[in-house]
């Protein structure tokens, strides 16, 4: 994985979030602020603009720039969470112009763990972590099986994790106000996590 691969993956993520903007908005309107779709679309469009034509080869610096662009253009809780995850990944990959699958998986784990520490959040609380955590676990478990197999496993794990949020009671943000009523509803943030990992896998298949 090099800088060109990272930019391609971010473009794929941006395209998916734009395509699913209305769906994410509808999910967020049920138990949130209703701005999820627009926030994610605008944030990742800004990331793509920021990195367009970039000559940066240091993966850590490149992802750090993406994090800053997302944080500035997606002023929402989820935008902040994803920016933090990118910061954790950037620290892990700083100084590298290329990364192996194992290094990418470890960087993803570092990003996820940074989110859990800073947001004081864990799996089972009906958030994006319920999609990200199993996806990152799958990446690390399949790191010896090659990129396509590992990314496929991560995408499938993220999808399953997102679906599992229907059984959970929201613990964070406005959704937490709904208490027991949030059970049975799909968490929009977890769907963003699912879309991200599915977009990365799709990008790898198209290479």
C-alpha positions as CSV (number, residue, x, y, z in Angstrom):
1,X,0.0,0.0,0.0
2,X,1.4,3.4,-1.0
3,X,0.1,7.0,-1.1
4,X,-1.7,6.4,-4.4
5,X,-3.6,3.5,-2.9
6,X,-4.6,5.5,0.1
7,X,-6.0,8.3,-2.1
8,X,-7.9,5.8,-4.3
9,X,-9.4,4.3,-1.2
10,X,-10.5,7.7,0.2
11,X,-12.1,8.5,-3.2
12,X,-14.0,5.2,-3.1
13,X,-15.2,6.0,0.4
14,X,-16.3,9.5,-0.6
15,X,-18.2,8.2,-3.6
16,X,-20.0,5.6,-1.4
17,X,-20.9,8.1,1.3
18,X,-22.2,10.5,-1.4
19,X,-24.3,7.8,-3.0
20,X,-25.7,6.8,0.4
21,X,-26.2,10.4,1.7
22,X,-30.0,10.2,1.8
23,X,-30.1,6.8,3.4
24,X,-27.7,8.0,6.2
25,X,-29.8,11.1,6.7
26,X,-33.0,9.0,7.1
27,X,-31.3,6.7,9.6
28,X,-30.1,9.7,11.6
29,X,-33.4,11.4,11.6
30,X,-34.9,8.5,13.5
31,X,-32.7,8.8,16.6
32,X,-30.2,11.6,15.9
33,X,-29.7,15.1,14.6
34,X,-30.5,14.2,11.0
35,X,-27.3,15.7,9.6
36,X,-25.2,12.5,9.3
37,X,-25.5,12.0,5.5
38,X,-24.6,15.6,4.7
39,X,-21.8,15.7,7.3
40,X,-20.1,12.6,5.9
41,X,-20.6,13.6,2.3
42,X,-19.2,17.0,2.8
43,X,-16.3,15.8,5.0
44,X,-15.0,13.2,2.6
45,X,-15.5,15.4,-0.4
46,X,-13.2,17.8,1.4
47,X,-10.7,15.1,2.0
48,X,-10.6,14.2,-1.7
49,X,-10.2,17.9,-2.6
50,X,-7.4,18.3,-0.1
51,X,-5.4,15.3,-1.4
52,X,-6.1,15.9,-5.1
53,X,-2.7,16.2,-6.9
54,X,-0.8,15.6,-3.6
55,X,2.8,14.5,-4.0
56,X,3.1,13.4,-0.4
57,X,4.6,10.0,-0.1
58,X,4.8,9.6,3.7
59,X,1.6,7.7,4.5
60,X,1.5,9.1,8.0
61,X,1.6,12.7,6.8
62,X,-0.9,12.0,4.0
63,X,-3.4,10.4,6.4
64,X,-2.9,13.3,8.9
65,X,-3.8,15.8,6.2
66,X,-6.9,13.8,5.4
67,X,-7.8,13.8,9.1
68,X,-7.5,17.6,9.3
69,X,-9.6,18.1,6.2
70,X,-12.3,15.8,7.6
71,X,-12.3,17.4,11.0
72,X,-12.6,20.9,9.5
73,X,-15.4,20.0,7.1
74,X,-17.5,17.5,9.0
75,X,-18.3,19.3,12.3
76,X,-20.1,16.4,13.9
77,X,-19.4,13.8,16.5
78,X,-18.8,11.1,13.9
79,X,-16.5,13.4,11.9
80,X,-14.4,13.9,15.0
81,X,-14.4,10.2,15.7
82,X,-13.2,9.3,12.2
83,X,-10.6,12.1,12.4
84,X,-9.2,10.6,15.6
85,X,-9.0,7.2,14.0
86,X,-7.0,8.7,11.1
87,X,-4.7,10.4,13.6
88,X,-4.0,7.0,15.3
89,X,-3.4,5.4,11.9
90,X,-1.1,8.3,10.8
91,X,1.1,7.9,13.9
92,X,1.4,4.2,13.2
93,X,2.4,4.8,9.6
94,X,4.5,7.9,9.9
95,X,7.8,7.7,8.0
96,X,6.6,4.9,5.8
97,X,6.1,5.3,2.0
98,X,4.7,1.8,1.7
99,X,2.9,-0.4,4.2
100,X,2.3,-4.2,4.2
101,X,-1.1,-5.6,4.9
102,X,0.1,-6.4,8.5
103,X,1.2,-2.8,9.0
104,X,-2.1,-1.5,7.6
105,X,-4.0,-3.8,9.9
106,X,-1.9,-2.7,12.9
107,X,-2.4,0.9,12.0
108,X,-6.2,0.4,11.8
109,X,-6.0,-1.2,15.3
110,X,-4.0,1.8,16.6
111,X,-6.6,4.2,15.2
112,X,-9.5,2.2,16.7
113,X,-7.9,2.0,20.1
114,X,-7.2,5.8,20.1
115,X,-10.9,6.4,19.4
116,X,-11.9,4.1,22.3
117,X,-9.6,5.9,24.7
118,X,-10.5,9.5,23.7
119,X,-14.2,8.9,23.2
120,X,-14.4,6.6,26.3
121,X,-16.5,4.2,24.2
122,X,-16.5,0.5,23.6
123,X,-18.4,-2.1,21.5
124,X,-22.0,-2.8,22.4
125,X,-23.0,0.8,22.8
126,X,-24.6,1.3,19.4
127,X,-22.0,3.3,17.7
128,X,-19.7,3.1,14.7
129,X,-17.3,1.1,16.8
130,X,-19.7,-1.8,16.5
131,X,-18.8,-2.0,12.8
132,X,-15.2,-0.9,13.1
133,X,-14.1,-3.2,15.9
134,X,-15.0,-6.5,14.2
135,X,-13.7,-5.2,10.9
136,X,-10.3,-4.4,12.4
137,X,-10.2,-7.7,14.2
138,X,-10.9,-9.5,10.9
139,X,-8.1,-7.5,9.2
140,X,-5.6,-8.5,11.8
141,X,-6.7,-12.1,11.8
142,X,-6.5,-12.4,8.0
143,X,-3.4,-10.4,7.6
144,X,-1.5,-13.5,6.3
145,X,-4.1,-14.3,3.7
146,X,-3.5,-11.4,1.3
147,X,-5.2,-8.1,0.7
148,X,-8.4,-9.2,-1.0
149,X,-9.2,-11.9,1.5
150,X,-8.5,-9.7,4.5
151,X,-10.4,-6.7,3.1
152,X,-13.3,-8.9,2.2
153,X,-13.4,-10.4,5.7
154,X,-13.2,-6.9,7.2
155,X,-16.1,-5.6,5.0
156,X,-18.3,-8.7,6.0
157,X,-17.5,-8.2,9.7
158,X,-18.3,-4.5,9.5
159,X,-21.7,-5.3,7.8
160,X,-22.5,-7.9,10.5
161,X,-21.5,-5.6,13.3
162,X,-23.6,-2.8,11.9
163,X,-26.7,-5.1,11.7
164,X,-26.1,-6.2,15.3
165,X,-26.7,-2.6,16.5
166,X,-30.4,-3.2,16.0
167,X,-30.4,-5.2,19.2
168,X,-28.5,-2.6,21.2
169,X,-29.6,0.4,23.3
170,X,-27.9,3.7,22.4
171,X,-25.5,5.0,25.0
172,X,-24.1,8.1,23.4
173,X,-25.3,11.4,21.9
174,X,-28.9,12.3,21.1
175,X,-29.7,8.7,20.4
176,X,-29.2,7.9,24.1
177,X,-32.2,10.1,24.9
178,X,-34.4,7.4,23.3
179,X,-33.3,4.8,25.7
180,X,-35.1,1.5,25.2
181,X,-36.9,3.0,22.2
182,X,-33.6,2.9,20.3
183,X,-33.6,-0.9,20.4
184,X,-34.6,-2.3,17.0
185,X,-33.2,0.7,15.1
186,X,-30.1,0.5,13.0
187,X,-27.4,2.9,14.1
188,X,-26.4,5.3,11.3
189,X,-22.8,5.6,12.4
190,X,-22.3,1.9,12.2
191,X,-23.6,2.0,8.6
192,X,-20.9,4.6,7.9
193,X,-18.4,2.2,9.3
194,X,-19.8,-0.6,7.0
195,X,-19.7,1.6,4.0
196,X,-16.1,2.6,4.6
197,X,-14.9,-0.9,4.8
198,X,-17.0,-2.0,1.8
199,X,-15.6,0.9,-0.2
200,X,-12.0,0.0,0.6
201,X,-12.7,-3.6,-0.4
202,X,-14.4,-2.5,-3.7
203,X,-11.4,-0.3,-4.4
204,X,-9.0,-3.2,-4.0
205,X,-11.0,-5.4,-6.3
206,X,-11.0,-2.7,-9.0
207,X,-7.2,-2.4,-9.0
